[in-house]
């Protein structure tokens, strides 16, 4: 298994202003957001919060940008970089954790205790802090309408055709683990090798257990194969 010690880059920037927060345990997914079995990209995906949908936040880790969430009948962990709270009609990333909002602190014990999770967790953990500018910001209406990340990235290039998707599923590649969550709009570092596709404007790679299609020029993720 190939481990690459680097991080996902996103095209969005944090809002610098921190307004007064109302206490809340609800957060909005800024894009289609994975729910994982544990607090890290090395854990399996157990569900999905669609962009613009509201999930309940039970609490967040103090030492990492992961929160324990419930969406419908699915419970697990989601990246707080892409969970937003509504403050005066502005979307503010839950990762900022300002003093004005109360978020429960939680801990996590790997009940599975598998060697794979321990080994992969160490490798991913070694990259914490590499991500720069991971954020949610802007009018809350943009998120509620369906996810600001998906909208921004989807308008950049035409959607990959189904022939390309079929080619990808028939030609799997090794997983690369990066610090950060796999979402449309995130940028893959240029140090990560990607693979050719019939549509030359795209390439593909498996990141954190999910195959993604990237724009060949910008290396931005344009589709996550689920």
N, C-alpha and C positions, 0 to 999 in steps of 0.2 A: 504494500500500500504506500502511495506516494504522499508525503507530507511536505507542504510548502509553507515556510514560516514567513507569511506576509499577510496583508489584510485587504478586505474589500474596500473600494473607494466609492463614495457616493457623490452624486452631482449636486446634492442639496446642502444648504448651510444652516447652522443653528440661528435662531433669532437671538439677537444680543440683548434685547430688552426682556426683563422678567417681571411681568405684572403681578398683581395680587391674585393669588390662587384661592379658589373655593375648594373646601375639602371634598374629595370624591374618591370612589373606588372603581369608577368606570373609566375606560379609555377607548379611543377610536383607533382602528388599524388604518395607518396612512396608505397602505397598499395591501395586496394579498399577502398575508403574513403567516408563516409557518407556526404551528404549535408543536413543540417537541417534547419528548419524554423526559428530558432533563435540561438543565440550564447551560446549554452550549451547542455549537453547531455540529459537534460529533454525535449528538443523540438523534435517534430516529424521529421522523415526522409522524405525528399521530393525528394531526388535523390541520385545518386552515381557517383563519379569520379573513373573510373577504374584505377588500379595501372599502372603507367607509362604514363598516359594521362595528358595533360596540361590544366589548368584552369586559367582564368583571375581573378586576385585579385583586387577588388575595394578598399580595405582598411582593416585594422585590429584594434581591440580594444586595447587600451593602457594598460588596466588592466586585460586582460585575453587572453589566447592563442586561440582566435577565429578570423577568417577573413571572410569578406563578399566576396563571389566568384560567378563567372558565369561559367558554363560548358555547352556548347550547348545552349539549351533553358531553362536550369535549373539555377535558382538563389537562393542563400541562404547563409548558414554559414558552414564553415568547420574548423576543428582543424588545427591550424598552426604547431602543433607538427609533422604532417605527410604531410606537404606541403614543397617541397624543391625547392631551386633555384640552377641553374647551375653556378658554379664558378670554372673556369679552369678545367672543366670536373669532378668536385667533387660536390656531393649533400650535400647542407647545409640547415638545417632546418630553415624555415621562422620564427619560434619562437625566434631565436636568435636576430633578429632585429638589426644587427650591424649598426653603424652610416654611413657606406659606401653605404648603399642601402636606397633608399627612398620608404617608404611604407606609404600610406595615413592613417591617424588616423580617425576612424569612431566611431560613437556612436550608441546605439541601444535603441529603445523604444518598449516595448511589446505592440503592437497594439491590440493584442487579449485581453490582460489584464485579462486572466483567473486566477481563484484562484489556479487551479492545477499548472500552470506554476510558479506562485508566490511562492507557498509553496515548490514545488520541487526545484525551483531555489535557495531558501534559504538553503535547505538541501544540495544540491550539492555545492553551493557556500561556505559553511562552510568547505568543504574539500579541497579547492584550496591550492596548495602548497604541497599536500601529494605525488604527483607523483615525482618519482626520476629517472633521466636518460632517460626521454622521448626524443627521438631524431631521426634524419635522418642523415646518413653519408655514406661515401664510394663513389666509382666511380658512376658517373651519368648514365653510361651505364647499371648498374644493375637495376636501377629504370626504365629507359626507356624500358628495356626488359620485364617489366611486374610487377614490384613492388618487392622491396627487402624483405619486411616483409613477404609477401605471399610465396615467394620462400623459405625463411629460415624456416618458420614454417611448410610449406607443406612437406619438406623433412624429418622432425623429426619423423613422424608417418604415418601409412597408413591412407587413407581417410576413414571417417565413411561411412558405407554402407547405402543404401536407407531405409532398414528396421529400422535402428536407427533413421533416419530423420523422418520417418512415426510415430514412437513411440513418438518422441518429439512433433510433431504437434498434436498428439492425447492426450497428457498429458501436457497441459500448466502449467506454474508455475508463481508465483508472480514476479513482477519486482523489481530488486534491482538497486538503483541509485549510481553510482560511479563517481568520478571526473576523466575525461579522456574519450577518444573516443574508441568505440568498433571496433577493427581491429584484423585481424589474426596476431598472434604473441605476442599480449599483454598478460600479466599474470594476472590472477584473484587472489587477496589476499586470503590467507588461511583462513581468518576470515569470508569469504563469503560462506554460505552453498551452495553446489551443489548437484545435484540429480543423482541417479543411472541410468544406461542405460543397454540394453541387451548386448552391447559390453562393457565388464568390463573395458577395457582400456580407456574408455571415461566417462565423466559425463556431465551434462548440467545445464544451469542457464540462466535466462533472465536478461540482463544487459542493462540499459538505453533504455528499450523498444524493445530490440532485443534479441532473443534467440540465445545462442552460445553453441557450443560443445567445451569442454576443455579436454586436456590430463590429465588423472587421476593422473599421477605421478608428472607432472610439473605445472599443473594448467594453462598452456598456451592455449590460444584460437586457435583451429585448423580449425574451420569453423563458419561462421556467417550465420544463417538461414534467408534468405531474402524472 
